[in-house]
Amino acid sequence: MLSVFAFAVGRLLVLWPGLPEPLASHFDASGTPDGFSSRAAFVSTVIVIHALLVLVFLLVPALLRITPASLVSLPNREYWWDPSRRDATISTLASYFLYFGISSQVVAIVAVELTVRANLGHPFDTGPMWGVLALHAVNVAGWLLSLLRRFRKPPTRGEPGFRPASTLHGPASPK
């Protein structure tokens, strides 16, 4: 995620000298510019958006480590937040957040690239942006279904990942 951030910022810095002042920074659904900003405001806004994406998608898993189970909304929370599974659950959620964050950054990179191209004399073609947004919507739906499927129910005896309760907290004590 940090390398995607570095790419996005590096690309903007390389493009900076060739960007017009002011530049079209927003386009309507047909590709007509309907918002303008200074070069500095545009580049600063894009960098802040990417920084916020990095911050949110890397910080949330870290915050989960200190979040009480009562504040976590997850199917079968008691099972997945059990001390013997909590670290593995957070690690799995972190990988889901990382994937979602990177895919969100890619959408932002495409939007910025199309905006920059339009400001360098190429007509703004809405087709690629609509295509990327449609792919992102499908990606988000798949991501969400995968996340829900992963945490839908605890594994039962005979399924991969099943561990009997007696092995979760060490050997059972004799009665």
C-alpha positions as CSV (number, residue, x, y, z in Angstrom):
1,M,0.0,0.0,0.0
2,L,2.9,2.3,0.8
3,S,4.5,1.6,-2.6
4,V,1.2,2.4,-4.4
5,F,1.1,5.7,-2.4
6,A,4.8,6.4,-3.4
7,F,3.9,5.7,-7.0
8,A,0.9,8.0,-7.0
9,V,2.9,10.9,-5.3
10,G,5.9,10.3,-7.6
11,R,3.7,10.4,-10.7
12,L,2.2,13.7,-9.6
13,L,5.6,15.3,-8.9
14,V,6.8,14.2,-12.4
15,L,3.7,15.6,-14.0
16,W,3.7,18.9,-12.0
17,P,5.7,21.1,-14.4
18,G,3.4,20.3,-17.3
19,L,0.2,20.9,-15.6
20,P,-1.7,24.1,-16.6
21,E,-2.7,26.8,-14.1
22,P,-5.6,26.6,-13.3
23,L,-6.6,23.1,-14.3
24,A,-9.9,21.3,-14.8
25,S,-10.2,19.1,-11.7
26,H,-13.8,17.9,-12.0
27,F,-15.8,16.7,-15.0
28,D,-19.5,16.0,-15.4
29,A,-20.9,12.6,-16.6
30,S,-20.3,13.6,-20.2
31,G,-16.7,14.6,-19.7
32,T,-17.2,18.4,-19.7
33,P,-15.1,20.2,-17.1
34,D,-17.2,21.7,-14.4
35,G,-14.7,22.4,-11.7
36,F,-11.3,24.0,-11.7
37,S,-8.5,24.4,-9.2
38,S,-4.9,25.6,-8.9
39,R,-2.1,23.1,-9.6
40,A,-1.1,23.2,-6.0
41,A,-4.6,22.6,-4.7
42,F,-5.2,19.7,-7.1
43,V,-1.9,18.0,-6.3
44,S,-2.3,18.6,-2.5
45,T,-5.8,17.2,-2.5
46,V,-4.7,14.1,-4.4
47,I,-1.8,13.5,-2.0
48,V,-4.1,14.0,1.0
49,I,-6.7,11.6,-0.4
50,H,-4.0,8.9,-0.9
51,A,-2.5,9.6,2.5
52,L,-5.9,9.2,4.1
53,L,-6.5,5.9,2.3
54,V,-3.2,4.6,3.6
55,L,-3.9,5.8,7.1
56,V,-7.4,4.4,7.3
57,F,-6.6,1.0,5.8
58,L,-3.5,0.4,7.7
59,L,-4.7,2.0,11.0
60,V,-8.0,0.1,11.3
61,P,-6.3,-3.4,11.8
62,A,-3.9,-1.9,14.3
63,L,-6.9,-0.4,16.2
64,L,-8.7,-3.8,16.2
65,R,-5.9,-5.1,18.4
66,I,-7.1,-2.8,21.2
67,T,-10.8,-2.7,20.4
68,P,-13.1,-4.6,22.9
69,A,-15.0,-7.4,21.3
70,S,-18.3,-5.6,22.2
71,L,-17.4,-2.9,19.7
72,V,-16.6,-5.3,16.8
73,S,-19.4,-6.1,14.3
74,L,-18.5,-9.5,13.0
75,P,-20.6,-12.6,12.4
76,N,-20.0,-15.1,15.3
77,R,-17.9,-12.5,17.0
78,E,-17.5,-14.5,20.2
79,Y,-15.9,-17.3,18.2
80,W,-13.6,-15.2,16.1
81,W,-12.6,-12.8,18.9
82,D,-11.8,-15.7,21.3
83,P,-8.2,-15.1,22.6
84,S,-6.9,-18.2,20.8
85,R,-8.2,-16.9,17.5
86,R,-8.1,-13.1,17.9
87,D,-4.6,-12.6,16.4
88,A,-5.4,-14.8,13.4
89,T,-8.7,-13.0,12.9
90,I,-7.1,-9.6,13.0
91,S,-4.4,-10.8,10.6
92,T,-7.1,-12.0,8.2
93,L,-9.0,-8.7,8.5
94,A,-5.8,-6.7,8.0
95,S,-5.2,-8.5,4.7
96,Y,-8.8,-7.8,3.6
97,F,-8.3,-4.1,4.5
98,L,-5.0,-3.9,2.7
99,Y,-6.6,-5.4,-0.5
100,F,-9.5,-2.9,-0.3
101,G,-7.2,0.0,0.3
102,I,-5.0,-0.8,-2.6
103,S,-7.9,-1.3,-4.9
104,S,-9.3,2.1,-3.8
105,Q,-5.9,3.7,-4.5
106,V,-5.9,2.3,-8.0
107,V,-9.3,3.8,-8.7
108,A,-8.0,7.2,-7.5
109,I,-4.8,6.8,-9.6
110,V,-7.0,6.2,-12.7
111,A,-9.2,9.2,-12.0
112,V,-6.1,11.4,-11.6
113,E,-4.5,10.1,-14.7
114,L,-7.6,10.8,-16.8
115,T,-7.9,14.2,-15.3
116,V,-4.2,15.0,-16.0
117,R,-4.6,13.7,-19.6
118,A,-7.6,15.9,-20.1
119,N,-5.5,18.9,-18.9
120,L,-2.7,18.1,-21.3
121,G,-4.9,18.3,-24.4
122,H,-6.5,14.9,-24.6
123,P,-10.3,14.9,-24.5
124,F,-11.7,13.5,-21.3
125,D,-13.2,10.1,-22.2
126,T,-15.7,9.1,-19.6
127,G,-15.7,5.5,-20.8
128,P,-12.6,4.3,-19.0
129,M,-13.7,6.0,-15.8
130,W,-17.1,4.4,-15.9
131,G,-15.4,1.1,-16.6
132,V,-13.1,1.4,-13.7
133,L,-16.0,2.4,-11.4
134,A,-18.0,-0.6,-12.6
135,L,-15.1,-2.9,-12.0
136,H,-14.5,-1.4,-8.6
137,A,-18.2,-1.9,-7.7
138,V,-17.9,-5.6,-8.7
139,N,-14.7,-5.8,-6.8
140,V,-16.3,-4.3,-3.7
141,A,-19.2,-6.7,-3.9
142,G,-16.8,-9.7,-4.3
143,W,-14.7,-8.4,-1.4
144,L,-17.7,-8.1,0.8
145,L,-19.1,-11.5,-0.1
146,S,-15.6,-13.1,0.5
147,L,-15.4,-11.3,3.9
148,L,-18.9,-12.5,4.9
149,R,-18.2,-16.0,3.7
150,R,-14.9,-16.2,5.6
151,F,-16.5,-15.2,8.9
152,R,-20.1,-16.5,8.3
153,K,-19.8,-19.4,10.7
154,P,-17.2,-21.1,12.8
155,P,-15.8,-24.3,11.2
156,T,-17.3,-27.4,12.5
157,R,-15.8,-30.8,13.2
158,G,-14.3,-32.2,10.0
159,E,-13.9,-28.8,8.3
160,P,-10.5,-27.2,7.7
161,G,-9.6,-24.9,10.6
162,F,-11.7,-26.8,13.2
163,R,-10.1,-27.0,16.6
164,P,-11.9,-28.6,19.5
165,A,-12.4,-26.3,22.5
166,S,-10.1,-28.5,24.6
167,T,-7.1,-27.6,22.4
168,L,-7.9,-23.9,22.3
169,H,-6.6,-23.0,25.8
170,G,-4.0,-25.7,26.3
171,P,-4.5,-29.2,27.7
172,A,-7.7,-29.8,29.6
173,S,-7.2,-30.0,33.4
174,P,-8.2,-33.3,35.1
175,K,-11.5,-33.2,36.9
